[in-house]
Amino acid sequence: MKIKRFVAADMRQAMREVREEQGPEAVILSTRRIEEGIEVIAAIDYDESLVREAARHGAPWADADAPAGAAPADTAPAVTAARVVPAAQPPRLPRLPASAPLLAAVPPAPVAAVSEPLPMHPLMERAVQDTARMRTELGGLREMLEIQLSSLVWNDMERRQPLQARVLREMTRLGIEADVARRLVAELPEQINAEQARYLPLGMLSRSLLVSGRDLSDGEGITALVGPTGVGKTTTIAKLAARAVLRRGAEQVALVSTDHYRIGAAAQLEHYGRLLGVRVYPAYDAESLRKVLELLRGRHTVLIDTAGVAGNDPRLSQQMEIFSGAGEVRACLVLAANAQAQSLEEAVQAYRPLQPSACILTKLDEAPNLGGALSVLIRHRLSLDYTTDGQRVPEDIASADARVLVCRAAQSLKGHAPDDGLMAERFGLAVASA
């Protein structure tokens, strides 16, 4: 019996290393948490009688043929994917007489003094430690069983529904979030052929993305660009304003700045205004914004630049209050395509109270993977107005096109298909629960 010790950051990584090195027939003898992460003791050529004999005599796990990294017998209780290997029983606690006190006697504290916690009896302290250790071991066992169940369910799905599994794999390669991929695959017809499974993922993504159809020359009305800091709101406003000036003339366009938190924000917008021949109006609160918009009532295009505020920033509520009495202002959420999916999700949740009617996706040229951005747009049914892919004003902006965006997402990926371990982790338990 060959025994080896594996150490990894988490249980999933440890199980992956065991499978890669010892194969699917490996037996897990024990698991426990250590400072480096998770320690797993695994064996091949498993001999249960040898393990029982070693446990009976308190001998170490490693035998003469075990590698140098083998672990001793005092590790956590041994478990396998198919059965539990009994470990040596812990020594029984000595039976105390009925009169023996469980807590050490302590003199009563003075009435005015702060009472100290009573010292714990050694047997009770050991019981607490054993309970904590048992909870840790059970947590590791549960995680390991979930990993095994995920693998079994995913393998079964590949056998029973190979084409649906293929679509899920392609969605994962595109970077689509697991919940969105599952929802899209659930809409597939029951009978699809191999050719459909090859091209359906891109078509499904295109149909699931909402676009407003808003043309760059159609900028009539009052539009406020909102969103986190650094997503390119001011530059995008300059691009939209330049298009409107070319179409309607500078006298029909006005810019409004409510960003008074970021140093130089107003100066940047004023710089663009001077270049375009468009005046910039400041607004500091709801009342001043209402007066400015009343003054600009006859303008064809009014664009409002707002401060970039994170979702957990208390200034976000102040920024939203500015629009409370502004009348009919079309809020447009600006998201950066190069941000992580979790950051995009948090931004959408933070600006939900403004009820943005559309979205602008910026920095396509800086995004190595568009899957996270596409997932957020599909999950929240956000209608897309425009996309930007550079700093040039006004060239680097275009009306949203779902097919172009999805094709760009596919072309940006040159990696291999995800392995079975990742697919089982993303979809195994979800398929089992469904």
Secondary structure, DSSP 8 states (H G I E B T S, - for coil): -EEEEEEESSHHHHHHHHHHHH-TT-EEEEEEEETTEEEEEEEES--HHHHHHHHHHT--S--TTS-TT---TTSS--B-SS-B-------------TTS-SS-------TTS--------HHHHHHHHHHHHHHHHHHHHHHHHHHHHHHHHHHHHHHH-HHHHHHHHHHHHTT--HHHHHHHHHTS-S---HHHHHHHHHHHHHHHSEE----TT---EEEEEE-STTS-HHHHHHHHHHHHHHHH-GGGEEEEE---SSTTHHHHHHHHHHHHT--EEE--SHHHHHHHHHHTTT-SEEEEE-----TT-THHHHHHHTTTTS-S-EEEEEEETTS-HHHHHHHHHHTGGG--SEEEEE-GGG-S--HHHHHHHHHTT-EEEEEE-SS-TTTSEEE--HHHHHHHHHHT-------HHHHIIIIIHHHHH-
